[in-house]
């Protein structure tokens, strides 16, 4: 059961903001220990992270952390409004409640008693900061609060297919022409090939096998090659469970993103339609990047 300490302690939190908080320097990841202020367990430490992804590990948690996440470059107001923070607790994480804090109000994301397996929480960058409240325990020696984070733009091509950004509201609408042209340039992977539906294991999303005969680019070697002469690559990607996989033997442009080590399918029009669109954009000089689409 969530304890009411955080709500009763909000006034003290505000005072600590202005006075004795401990500050960490800007970085992608942070590791700290609650033992640094165990004698006054209600300290609140501010943590500033300035990267698109990273991790936090809090040993022997006591008191609380306010985790301020921002990209490493200053975005425009419109781009900032589209940015989301996604948090994935590590499977061994325990010792703290996770809240979203804004203007002194707290909204519970995950209680310490909940099992963190496969949980991912996303919230808008402008919705507030992450408030990590240690749960008082007589023995804190075995408690570590740990999570990974990513900053994800809701405006990225194919982002509407990433269900963590839109719980219960995923749309399976195809990408616009502009999104398709941008997806082939900016997605974590882009290529062309064929899809094969696989049985859903988790029940939360479907999985497809991708067989690529062109690979324009990829991140972190997601697709394995059949060899230098084979000229084909294979891999897997997730799609929302309510979005069906196209039937038939058509070739598709396949793009997508990687979140917390998992590959998600994004914009995927028929390849012949993409080639026509790309060639028209190239003739007009409006293609955002150049690829060998032939």
CORHUBEL-V550687 format. One record per residue. N is the residue number from 1. RES is the residue in three letters. OMEGA is omega in whole degrees, -180 to 180 (none if undefined). Layout:
# CORHUBEL-V550687
n=(N	N)
res=(RES	RES)
omega=(OMEGA	OMEGA)
This chain:
# CORHUBEL-V550687
n=(1	2	3	4	5	6	7	8	9	10	11	12	13	14	15	16	17	18	19	20	21	22	23	24	25	26	27	28	29	30	31	32	33	34	35	36	37	38	39	40	41	42	43	44	45	46	47	48	49	50	51	52	53	54	55	56	57	58	59	60	61	62	63	64	65	66	67	68	69	70	71	72	73	74	75	76	77	78	79	80	81	82	83	84	85	86	87	88	89	90	91	92	93	94	95	96	97	98	99	100	101	102	103	104	105	106	107	108	109	110	111	112	113	114	115	116	117	118	119	120	121	122	123	124	125	126	127	128	129	130	131	132	133	134	135	136	137	138	139	140	141	142	143	144	145	146	147	148	149	150	151	152	153	154	155	156	157	158	159	160	161	162	163	164	165	166	167	168	169	170	171	172	173	174	175	176	177	178	179	180	181	182	183	184	185	186	187	188	189	190	191	192	193	194	195	196	197	198	199	200	201	202	203	204	205	206	207	208	209	210	211	212	213	214	215	216	217	218	219	220	221	222	223	224	225	226	227	228	229	230	231	232	233	234	235	236	237	238	239	240	241	242	243	244	245	246	247	248	249	250	251	252	253	254	255	256	257	258	259	260	261	262	263	264	265	266	267	268	269	270	271	272	273	274	275	276	277	278	279	280	281	282	283	284	285	286	287	288	289	290	291	292	293	294)
res=(UNK	UNK	UNK	UNK	UNK	UNK	UNK	UNK	UNK	UNK	UNK	UNK	UNK	UNK	UNK	UNK	UNK	UNK	UNK	UNK	UNK	UNK	UNK	UNK	UNK	UNK	UNK	UNK	UNK	UNK	UNK	UNK	UNK	UNK	UNK	UNK	UNK	UNK	UNK	UNK	UNK	UNK	UNK	UNK	UNK	UNK	UNK	UNK	UNK	UNK	UNK	UNK	UNK	UNK	UNK	UNK	UNK	UNK	UNK	UNK	UNK	UNK	UNK	UNK	UNK	UNK	UNK	UNK	UNK	UNK	UNK	UNK	UNK	UNK	UNK	UNK	UNK	UNK	UNK	UNK	UNK	UNK	UNK	UNK	UNK	UNK	UNK	UNK	UNK	UNK	UNK	UNK	UNK	UNK	UNK	UNK	UNK	UNK	UNK	UNK	UNK	UNK	UNK	UNK	UNK	UNK	UNK	UNK	UNK	UNK	UNK	UNK	UNK	UNK	UNK	UNK	UNK	UNK	UNK	UNK	UNK	UNK	UNK	UNK	UNK	UNK	UNK	UNK	UNK	UNK	UNK	UNK	UNK	UNK	UNK	UNK	UNK	UNK	UNK	UNK	UNK	UNK	UNK	UNK	UNK	UNK	UNK	UNK	UNK	UNK	UNK	UNK	UNK	UNK	UNK	UNK	UNK	UNK	UNK	UNK	UNK	UNK	UNK	UNK	UNK	UNK	UNK	UNK	UNK	UNK	UNK	UNK	UNK	UNK	UNK	UNK	UNK	UNK	UNK	UNK	UNK	UNK	UNK	UNK	UNK	UNK	UNK	UNK	UNK	UNK	UNK	UNK	UNK	UNK	UNK	UNK	UNK	UNK	UNK	UNK	UNK	UNK	UNK	UNK	UNK	UNK	UNK	UNK	UNK	UNK	UNK	UNK	UNK	UNK	UNK	UNK	UNK	UNK	UNK	UNK	UNK	UNK	UNK	UNK	UNK	UNK	UNK	UNK	UNK	UNK	UNK	UNK	UNK	UNK	UNK	UNK	UNK	UNK	UNK	UNK	UNK	UNK	UNK	UNK	UNK	UNK	UNK	UNK	UNK	UNK	UNK	UNK	UNK	UNK	UNK	UNK	UNK	UNK	UNK	UNK	UNK	UNK	UNK	UNK	UNK	UNK	UNK	UNK	UNK	UNK	UNK	UNK	UNK	UNK	UNK	UNK	UNK	UNK	UNK	UNK	UNK	UNK	UNK	UNK	UNK	UNK	UNK	UNK	UNK	UNK	UNK	UNK	UNK	UNK)
omega=(-179	180	-176	-174	-176	-177	179	-172	-175	180	178	178	-180	179	180	175	-169	-173	-162	-179	175	-175	173	179	-179	-179	179	-175	-176	172	-180	-178	176	180	-179	177	-179	-178	174	-166	-176	174	174	-179	177	177	-180	178	-172	179	178	176	-180	-178	175	177	-176	-179	176	-172	170	-178	-177	173	167	-174	-180	-177	178	174	-178	171	-177	-179	174	179	-180	179	178	180	-179	-178	176	172	176	-176	175	178	175	-175	-180	-174	175	178	-175	165	175	180	165	-176	175	177	180	177	-179	174	-176	173	180	176	-179	-176	-179	176	-174	-174	173	178	175	180	177	175	-178	180	-178	-178	180	-180	178	-180	-178	-176	177	176	-178	176	178	-180	-179	-172	-177	-174	177	174	-175	175	171	179	173	170	-174	178	177	179	178	178	180	-179	180	179	177	-168	-179	178	-174	-178	178	-175	-178	175	-179	-179	177	180	175	178	-180	179	180	-180	179	-178	-178	-180	-167	-179	179	171	177	178	177	-179	-170	-178	174	-180	176	178	178	-179	-174	-174	-180	177	177	179	178	172	-180	175	-173	170	169	175	-178	175	177	-180	173	174	-179	-177	-179	-176	174	-179	-175	-178	-176	178	170	-176	179	178	-179	177	177	171	177	-173	-180	179	-177	176	-179	178	178	-174	-179	174	-176	161	-176	178	178	-174	178	177	180	176	179	-179	179	179	179	-179	-176	176	173	-173	-180	177	178	-179	178	180	-178	-180	177	179	179	178	180	-178	-177	178	-175	175	-179	173	175	-172	-177	none)
